[in-house]
Amino acid sequence: MNWGALISTLVGAVIGVGSTLLADRVRWRRELEQRGKDSRRELYGQFLTALNEAAESLWVVGLGDRRAAGIERLDELLRAEVHRTGLYSLREQVMILATEDVRRVADQAVDRVREYRDCLISGSAGGSPEERTAMDAYKSTIKVLREAMRADMAD
């Protein structure tokens, strides 16, 4: 029996199987990372939409004449408007799936929505300096959040 041929065949088989397994592992890892990125991209879009819907709803209520609309409990109405968007549920998903940079700014963005809501609850009317300051703070945070999300998606 020729041991050299047998050993060469065996070594060739080990190398072939090993390289196939390695290539499959690299491909699997790449696909797993892409699925994670796709999930985050979809979640980020939903979260930004909820943030914008919440801020827009608050803004619309803030511009209206509350007495003419029969609004007695403005605080309840404004809180309900924010809850309606699903913002808090989406924030929890972001806290689980997002990178640290995105989580930090996403939390700040929700805080800015709350601050805007509280500004309106305290009696600041739409267009008042306090309302504009609160809305500007929200808009600035959203810009930073978008940048953090873009950076995450670029990696």
MDAnalysis code that builds the backbone (N, CA, C; Angstrom):
import MDAnalysis as mda
import numpy as np

u = mda.Universe.empty(465, n_residues=155, atom_resindex=np.repeat(np.arange(155), 3), trajectory=True)
u.add_TopologyAttr("name", ["N", "CA", "C"] * 155)
u.add_TopologyAttr("resid", np.arange(1, 156))
u.add_TopologyAttr("resname", ["MET", "ASN", "TRP", "GLY", "ALA", "LEU", "ILE", "SER", "THR", "LEU", "VAL", "GLY", "ALA", "VAL", "ILE", "GLY", "VAL", "GLY", "SER", "THR", "LEU", "LEU", "ALA", "ASP", "ARG", "VAL", "ARG", "TRP", "ARG", "ARG", "GLU", "LEU", "GLU", "GLN", "ARG", "GLY", "LYS", "ASP", "SER", "ARG", "ARG", "GLU", "LEU", "TYR", "GLY", "GLN", "PHE", "LEU", "THR", "ALA", "LEU", "ASN", "GLU", "ALA", "ALA", "GLU", "SER", "LEU", "TRP", "VAL", "VAL", "GLY", "LEU", "GLY", "ASP", "ARG", "ARG", "ALA", "ALA", "GLY", "ILE", "GLU", "ARG", "LEU", "ASP", "GLU", "LEU", "LEU", "ARG", "ALA", "GLU", "VAL", "HIS", "ARG", "THR", "GLY", "LEU", "TYR", "SER", "LEU", "ARG", "GLU", "GLN", "VAL", "MET", "ILE", "LEU", "ALA", "THR", "GLU", "ASP", "VAL", "ARG", "ARG", "VAL", "ALA", "ASP", "GLN", "ALA", "VAL", "ASP", "ARG", "VAL", "ARG", "GLU", "TYR", "ARG", "ASP", "CYS", "LEU", "ILE", "SER", "GLY", "SER", "ALA", "GLY", "GLY", "SER", "PRO", "GLU", "GLU", "ARG", "THR", "ALA", "MET", "ASP", "ALA", "TYR", "LYS", "SER", "THR", "ILE", "LYS", "VAL", "LEU", "ARG", "GLU", "ALA", "MET", "ARG", "ALA", "ASP", "MET", "ALA", "ASP"])
u.atoms.positions = np.array([
    [0.842, -1.168, 0.000],
    [0.000, 0.000, 0.000],
    [0.889, 1.233, 0.000],
    [0.487, 2.249, -0.781],
    [1.243, 3.476, -0.894],
    [0.700, 4.478, 0.114],
    [1.409, 4.654, 1.232],
    [0.980, 5.538, 2.312],
    [1.052, 7.012, 1.911],
    [1.941, 7.353, 1.090],
    [2.087, 8.746, 0.658],
    [0.841, 9.239, -0.061],
    [0.295, 8.429, -0.943],
    [-0.901, 8.816, -1.689],
    [-2.105, 8.915, -0.758],
    [-2.192, 7.970, 0.172],
    [-3.303, 7.970, 1.122],
    [-3.243, 9.199, 2.024],
    [-2.065, 9.531, 2.533],
    [-1.901, 10.699, 3.401],
    [-2.179, 11.981, 2.617],
    [-1.713, 12.059, 1.382],
    [-1.970, 13.240, 0.547],
    [-3.455, 13.419, 0.302],
    [-4.142, 12.339, 0.040],
    [-5.583, 12.393, -0.187],
    [-6.300, 12.853, 1.084],
    [-5.889, 12.304, 2.215],
    [-6.497, 12.657, 3.489],
    [-6.241, 14.128, 3.839],
    [-5.039, 14.601, 3.659],
    [-4.706, 16.002, 3.919],
    [-5.499, 16.909, 2.977],
    [-5.597, 16.524, 1.713],
    [-6.374, 17.304, 0.750],
    [-7.844, 17.378, 1.141],
    [-8.395, 16.263, 1.618],
    [-9.797, 16.239, 2.043],
    [-10.006, 17.140, 3.254],
    [-9.094, 17.080, 4.224],
    [-9.194, 17.919, 5.421],
    [-9.121, 19.396, 5.042],
    [-8.177, 19.742, 4.162],
    [-8.047, 21.134, 3.718],
    [-9.307, 21.575, 2.977],
    [-9.839, 20.752, 2.106],
    [-11.048, 21.088, 1.346],
    [-12.256, 21.276, 2.238],
    [-12.469, 20.337, 3.153],
    [-13.607, 20.438, 4.068],
    [-13.427, 21.648, 4.989],
    [-12.233, 21.865, 5.488],
    [-11.955, 22.993, 6.381],
    [-12.190, 24.324, 5.704],
    [-11.713, 24.450, 4.464],
    [-11.910, 25.736, 3.765],
    [-13.379, 25.964, 3.436],
    [-14.124, 24.915, 3.129],
    [-15.559, 25.042, 2.875],
    [-16.288, 25.473, 4.139],
    [-15.939, 24.851, 5.271],
    [-16.559, 25.224, 6.535],
    [-16.231, 26.664, 6.918],
    [-15.007, 27.078, 6.695],
    [-14.598, 28.444, 6.998],
    [-15.355, 29.446, 6.119],
    [-15.461, 29.141, 4.839],
    [-16.187, 30.029, 3.923],
    [-17.664, 30.118, 4.307],
    [-18.258, 28.980, 4.682],
    [-19.656, 28.991, 5.111],
    [-19.836, 29.800, 6.388],
    [-18.895, 29.690, 7.295],
    [-18.959, 30.440, 8.555],
    [-18.872, 31.947, 8.293],
    [-17.978, 32.355, 7.414],
    [-17.827, 33.775, 7.068],
    [-19.103, 34.283, 6.400],
    [-19.665, 33.518, 5.479],
    [-20.900, 33.903, 4.793],
    [-22.058, 33.994, 5.785],
    [-22.171, 33.034, 6.699],
    [-23.230, 33.032, 7.708],
    [-23.117, 34.263, 8.594],
    [-21.899, 34.590, 9.012],
    [-21.669, 35.746, 9.869],
    [-22.069, 37.043, 9.150],
    [-21.689, 37.153, 7.881],
    [-22.019, 38.336, 7.096],
    [-23.534, 38.472, 6.941],
    [-24.224, 37.378, 6.666],
    [-25.680, 37.407, 6.520],
    [-26.362, 37.759, 7.838],
    [-25.831, 37.254, 8.936],
    [-26.375, 37.559, 10.253],
    [-26.223, 39.052, 10.567],
    [-25.080, 39.612, 10.279],
    [-24.851, 41.041, 10.487],
    [-25.774, 41.881, 9.611],
    [-25.982, 41.458, 8.362],
    [-26.857, 42.201, 7.457],
    [-28.305, 42.154, 7.938],
    [-28.744, 40.999, 8.439],
    [-30.112, 40.908, 8.968],
    [-30.283, 41.823, 10.177],
    [-29.265, 41.884, 11.035],
    [-29.316, 42.780, 12.190],
    [-29.392, 44.230, 11.768],
    [-28.595, 44.581, 10.766],
    [-28.603, 45.958, 10.265],
    [-29.952, 46.289, 9.631],
    [-30.513, 45.345, 8.881],
    [-31.826, 45.569, 8.262],
    [-32.906, 45.755, 9.334],
    [-32.839, 44.961, 10.401],
    [-33.808, 45.096, 11.493],
    [-33.685, 46.450, 12.165],
    [-32.456, 46.883, 12.419],
    [-32.249, 48.191, 13.037],
    [-32.713, 49.310, 12.118],
    [-32.447, 49.183, 10.821],
    [-32.874, 50.215, 9.869],
    [-34.399, 50.372, 9.914],
    [-35.117, 49.279, 9.916],
    [-36.580, 49.339, 9.970],
    [-37.046, 49.933, 11.301],
    [-36.435, 49.499, 12.389],
    [-36.791, 50.025, 13.706],
    [-36.493, 51.512, 13.803],
    [-35.362, 51.931, 13.285],
    [-35.008, 53.355, 13.325],
    [-36.039, 54.191, 12.576],
    [-36.482, 53.705, 11.435],
    [-37.511, 54.424, 10.678],
    [-38.812, 54.529, 11.456],
    [-39.215, 53.434, 12.090],
    [-40.442, 53.454, 12.880],
    [-40.311, 54.385, 14.080],
    [-39.143, 54.365, 14.712],
    [-38.922, 55.209, 15.885],
    [-38.939, 56.690, 15.505],
    [-38.257, 57.037, 14.423],
    [-38.269, 58.434, 13.968],
    [-39.679, 58.883, 13.593],
    [-40.429, 57.998, 12.972],
    [-41.811, 58.316, 12.616],
    [-42.642, 58.579, 13.869],
    [-42.493, 57.727, 14.879],
    [-43.248, 57.908, 16.119],
    [-42.850, 59.215, 16.817],
    [-41.552, 59.509, 16.833],
    [-41.100, 60.774, 17.420],
    [-41.739, 61.961, 16.708],
    [-41.696, 61.938, 15.394],
    [-42.249, 63.049, 14.624],
    [-43.765, 63.157, 14.766],
    [-44.450, 62.018, 14.803],
    [-45.900, 62.052, 14.998],
    [-46.252, 62.617, 16.369],
    [-45.478, 62.235, 17.387],
    [-45.735, 62.747, 18.739],
    [-45.522, 64.254, 18.780],
    [-44.395, 64.710, 18.265],
    [-44.102, 66.152, 18.292],
    [-45.120, 66.933, 17.470],
    [-45.484, 66.412, 16.316],
    [-46.461, 67.093, 15.461],
    [-47.830, 67.164, 16.141],
    [-48.247, 66.067, 16.762],
    [-49.534, 66.061, 17.467],
    [-49.537, 67.072, 18.597],
    [-48.438, 67.130, 19.341],
    [-48.338, 68.105, 20.429],
    [-48.389, 69.521, 19.878],
    [-47.696, 69.746, 18.784],
    [-47.649, 71.071, 18.169],
    [-49.047, 71.518, 17.728],
    [-49.784, 70.605, 17.101],
    [-51.135, 70.923, 16.626],
    [-52.038, 71.276, 17.807],
    [-51.979, 70.483, 18.867],
    [-52.795, 70.786, 20.048],
    [-52.349, 72.117, 20.650],
    [-51.041, 72.357, 20.674],
    [-50.517, 73.596, 21.246],
    [-50.951, 74.836, 20.495],
    [-51.182, 74.709, 19.201],
    [-51.614, 75.858, 18.401],
    [-53.096, 76.166, 18.564],
    [-53.867, 75.151, 18.929],
    [-55.320, 75.328, 18.980],
    [-55.787, 76.130, 20.177],
    [-57.011, 76.626, 20.048],
    [-57.669, 77.315, 21.152],
    [-58.303, 76.238, 22.033],
    [-57.694, 75.981, 23.155],
    [-58.108, 74.877, 24.018],
    [-59.521, 75.070, 24.568],
    [-59.862, 76.292, 24.931],
    [-61.201, 76.536, 25.488],
    [-62.272, 76.351, 24.430],
    [-61.997, 76.810, 23.211],
    [-62.983, 76.677, 22.136],
    [-63.185, 75.215, 21.769],
    [-62.122, 74.420, 21.907],
    [-62.230, 73.003, 21.577],
    [-62.809, 72.184, 22.728],
    [-63.069, 72.819, 23.849],
    [-63.641, 72.112, 24.990],
    [-62.622, 71.251, 25.724],
    [-61.390, 71.616, 25.645],
    [-60.346, 70.830, 26.297],
    [-60.181, 71.327, 27.725],
    [-60.603, 70.489, 28.660],
    [-60.465, 70.853, 30.061],
    [-59.207, 70.249, 30.672],
    [-58.888, 69.073, 30.258],
    [-57.724, 68.392, 30.823],
    [-56.642, 68.282, 29.758],
    [-55.943, 69.373, 29.546],
    [-54.905, 69.425, 28.525],
    [-53.808, 68.395, 28.787],
    [-53.440, 68.217, 30.033],
    [-52.385, 67.261, 30.355],
    [-52.754, 65.856, 29.897],
    [-54.012, 65.459, 30.114],
    [-54.454, 64.123, 29.695],
    [-54.437, 63.995, 28.175],
    [-54.908, 65.031, 27.496],
    [-54.937, 65.007, 26.039],
    [-53.512, 64.887, 25.467],
    [-52.601, 65.690, 25.982],
    [-51.233, 65.670, 25.460],
    [-50.540, 64.339, 25.749],
    [-50.763, 63.798, 26.929],
    [-50.178, 62.487, 27.245],
    [-50.752, 61.406, 26.329],
    [-52.052, 61.470, 26.081],
    [-52.698, 60.494, 25.199],
    [-52.158, 60.602, 23.776],
    [-51.892, 61.822, 23.327],
    [-51.350, 62.016, 21.980],
    [-49.994, 61.342, 21.830],
    [-49.160, 61.451, 22.844],
    [-47.839, 60.822, 22.784],
    [-47.973, 59.305, 22.846],
    [-48.808, 58.805, 23.736],
    [-48.975, 57.347, 23.862],
    [-49.546, 56.728, 22.587],
    [-50.411, 57.457, 21.921],
    [-51.043, 56.957, 20.701],
    [-50.020, 56.572, 19.637],
    [-48.891, 57.227, 19.619],
    [-47.888, 56.997, 18.577],
    [-47.097, 55.708, 18.769],
    [-47.156, 55.113, 19.964],
    [-46.355, 53.929, 20.240],
    [-44.891, 54.253, 20.508],
    [-44.603, 55.510, 20.785],
    [-43.229, 55.964, 20.964],
    [-42.503, 55.215, 22.073],
    [-43.157, 55.001, 23.190],
    [-42.482, 54.382, 24.327],
    [-42.151, 52.914, 24.054],
    [-43.030, 52.216, 23.366],
    [-42.755, 50.817, 23.010],
    [-41.583, 50.719, 22.039],
    [-41.578, 51.610, 21.065],
    [-40.476, 51.606, 20.103],
    [-39.154, 51.977, 20.764],
    [-39.213, 52.894, 21.725],
    [-37.985, 53.259, 22.440],
    [-37.402, 52.038, 23.145],
    [-38.241, 51.208, 23.722],
    [-37.743, 50.007, 24.401],
    [-37.049, 49.070, 23.413],
    [-37.585, 48.954, 22.210],
    [-36.930, 48.132, 21.189],
    [-35.586, 48.725, 20.791],
    [-35.544, 50.048, 20.668],
    [-34.290, 50.724, 20.335],
    [-33.262, 50.463, 21.436],
    [-33.692, 50.489, 22.686],
    [-32.778, 50.278, 23.807],
    [-32.161, 48.874, 23.771],
    [-32.838, 47.940, 23.154],
    [-32.326, 46.565, 23.070],
    [-31.447, 46.375, 21.842],
    [-31.839, 46.919, 20.703],
    [-31.184, 46.590, 19.435],
    [-30.145, 47.592, 18.951],
    [-30.218, 48.822, 19.403],
    [-29.369, 49.874, 18.831],
    [-27.976, 49.889, 19.459],
    [-27.087, 50.606, 18.800],
    [-25.747, 50.820, 19.347],
    [-25.838, 51.794, 20.519],
    [-24.787, 51.873, 21.289],
    [-24.767, 52.756, 22.461],
    [-25.016, 54.213, 22.077],
    [-24.384, 54.676, 21.006],
    [-24.578, 56.068, 20.571],
    [-26.038, 56.347, 20.231],
    [-26.659, 55.443, 19.510],
    [-28.058, 55.634, 19.124],
    [-28.956, 55.563, 20.354],
    [-28.695, 54.618, 21.258],
    [-29.519, 54.504, 22.474],
    [-29.485, 55.794, 23.294],
    [-28.307, 56.351, 23.455],
    [-28.147, 57.556, 24.262],
    [-28.959, 58.714, 23.665],
    [-28.822, 58.930, 22.360],
    [-29.517, 60.062, 21.732],
    [-31.015, 59.776, 21.586],
    [-31.386, 58.527, 21.381],
    [-32.811, 58.185, 21.298],
    [-33.502, 58.492, 22.613],
    [-32.845, 58.171, 23.706],
    [-33.409, 58.488, 25.020],
    [-33.551, 60.002, 25.198],
    [-32.562, 60.754, 24.733],
    [-32.640, 62.220, 24.808],
    [-33.795, 62.753, 23.960],
    [-34.018, 62.134, 22.803],
    [-35.101, 62.590, 21.930],
    [-36.460, 62.391, 22.603],
    [-36.641, 61.263, 23.275],
    [-37.893, 61.030, 23.997],
    [-38.019, 62.054, 25.128],
    [-36.905, 62.351, 25.789],
    [-36.931, 63.392, 26.834],
    [-37.348, 64.747, 26.257],
    [-36.865, 65.083, 25.041],
    [-37.233, 66.364, 24.432],
    [-38.724, 66.404, 24.099],
    [-39.300, 65.269, 23.681],
    [-40.747, 65.216, 23.425],
    [-41.497, 65.463, 24.732],
    [-41.046, 64.811, 25.792],
    [-41.690, 65.016, 27.098],
    [-41.570, 66.479, 27.552],
    [-40.394, 67.058, 27.362],
    [-40.195, 68.456, 27.746],
    [-41.116, 69.375, 26.941],
    [-41.273, 69.069, 25.663],
    [-42.172, 69.863, 24.829],
    [-43.606, 69.712, 25.326],
    [-44.006, 68.479, 25.606],
    [-45.348, 68.226, 26.143],
    [-45.552, 68.993, 27.452],
    [-44.567, 68.919, 28.342],
    [-44.687, 69.597, 29.636],
    [-44.732, 71.113, 29.480],
    [-44.018, 71.626, 28.487],
    [-44.052, 73.063, 28.201],
    [-45.475, 73.483, 27.831],
    [-46.133, 72.678, 27.000],
    [-47.505, 72.987, 26.600],
    [-48.471, 72.819, 27.770],
    [-48.243, 71.801, 28.587],
    [-49.100, 71.581, 29.759],
    [-49.012, 72.768, 30.711],
    [-47.816, 73.339, 30.813],
    [-47.628, 74.458, 31.744],
    [-48.297, 75.746, 31.267],
    [-48.837, 75.717, 30.057],
    [-49.583, 76.877, 29.586],
    [-48.918, 77.660, 28.475],
    [-47.740, 77.243, 28.038],
    [-47.084, 77.948, 26.934],
    [-47.853, 77.684, 25.643],
    [-48.261, 78.733, 25.005],
    [-49.035, 78.609, 23.772],
    [-48.105, 78.414, 22.586],
    [-48.674, 77.870, 21.519],
    [-47.917, 77.725, 20.286],
    [-47.403, 79.069, 19.814],
    [-46.117, 79.130, 19.497],
    [-45.518, 80.366, 19.042],
    [-44.887, 81.193, 20.149],
    [-45.110, 80.809, 21.393],
    [-44.501, 81.545, 22.505],
    [-42.997, 81.238, 22.537],
    [-42.212, 82.110, 23.168],
    [-40.768, 81.852, 23.254],
    [-40.447, 80.505, 23.923],
    [-41.199, 80.153, 24.957],
    [-40.958, 78.879, 25.649],
    [-41.252, 77.694, 24.732],
    [-42.349, 77.806, 23.997],
    [-42.720, 76.722, 23.071],
    [-41.674, 76.586, 21.978],
    [-41.222, 77.701, 21.427],
    [-40.207, 77.654, 20.368],
    [-38.900, 77.070, 20.885],
    [-38.519, 77.428, 22.100],
    [-37.289, 76.895, 22.686],
    [-37.378, 75.380, 22.851],
    [-38.518, 74.916, 23.348],
    [-38.710, 73.475, 23.531],
    [-38.710, 72.741, 22.186],
    [-39.359, 73.314, 21.192],
    [-39.392, 72.684, 19.868],
    [-38.010, 72.702, 19.234],
    [-37.268, 73.770, 19.381],
    [-35.908, 73.837, 18.832],
    [-35.001, 72.801, 19.479],
    [-35.155, 72.588, 20.778],
    [-34.361, 71.566, 21.471],
    [-34.683, 70.181, 20.909],
    [-35.965, 69.927, 20.665],
    [-36.385, 68.662, 20.059],
    [-35.752, 68.496, 18.673],
    [-35.855, 69.520, 17.845],
    [-35.324, 69.438, 16.476],
    [-33.815, 69.218, 16.474],
    [-33.104, 69.863, 17.373],
    [-31.647, 69.687, 17.454],
    [-31.295, 68.252, 17.829],
    [-32.032, 67.705, 18.770],
    [-31.767, 66.326, 19.192],
    [-32.081, 65.341, 18.078],
    [-33.136, 65.594, 17.321],
    [-33.490, 64.714, 16.201],
    [-32.375, 64.708, 15.155],
    [-31.774, 65.850, 14.893],
    [-30.662, 65.909, 13.938],
    [-29.501, 65.048, 14.399],
    [-29.179, 65.114, 15.679],
    [-28.086, 64.303, 16.229],
    [-28.457, 62.822, 16.163],
    [-29.711, 62.510, 16.441],
    [-30.176, 61.118, 16.381],
    [-30.054, 60.564, 14.967],
    [-30.463, 61.335, 13.983],
    [-30.345, 60.877, 12.589],
    [-28.888, 60.600, 12.227],
    [-27.994, 61.480, 12.658],
    [-26.570, 61.279, 12.376],
    [-26.050, 59.997, 13.026],
    [-26.460, 59.740, 14.261],
    [-26.030, 58.528, 14.952],
    [-26.576, 57.287, 14.238],
    [-27.815, 57.354, 13.778],
    [-28.404, 56.226, 13.060],
    [-27.700, 56.011, 11.717],
    [-27.398, 57.079, 11.018],
    [-26.671, 56.952, 9.748],
    [-25.295, 56.337, 9.969],
    [-24.610, 56.757, 11.017],
    [-23.292, 56.202, 11.328],
    [-23.385, 54.712, 11.615],
    [-24.419, 54.311, 12.332],
    [-24.622, 52.888, 12.615],
    [-24.874, 52.107, 11.334],
    [-25.662, 52.659, 10.440],
    [-25.982, 51.962, 9.198],
    [-24.793, 51.924, 8.230],
    [-23.858, 52.860, 8.376],
    [-22.709, 52.906, 7.482],
    [-21.656, 51.862, 7.815],
    [-21.641, 51.432, 9.074],
    [-20.611, 50.454, 9.495],
    [-20.777, 49.120, 8.808],
])
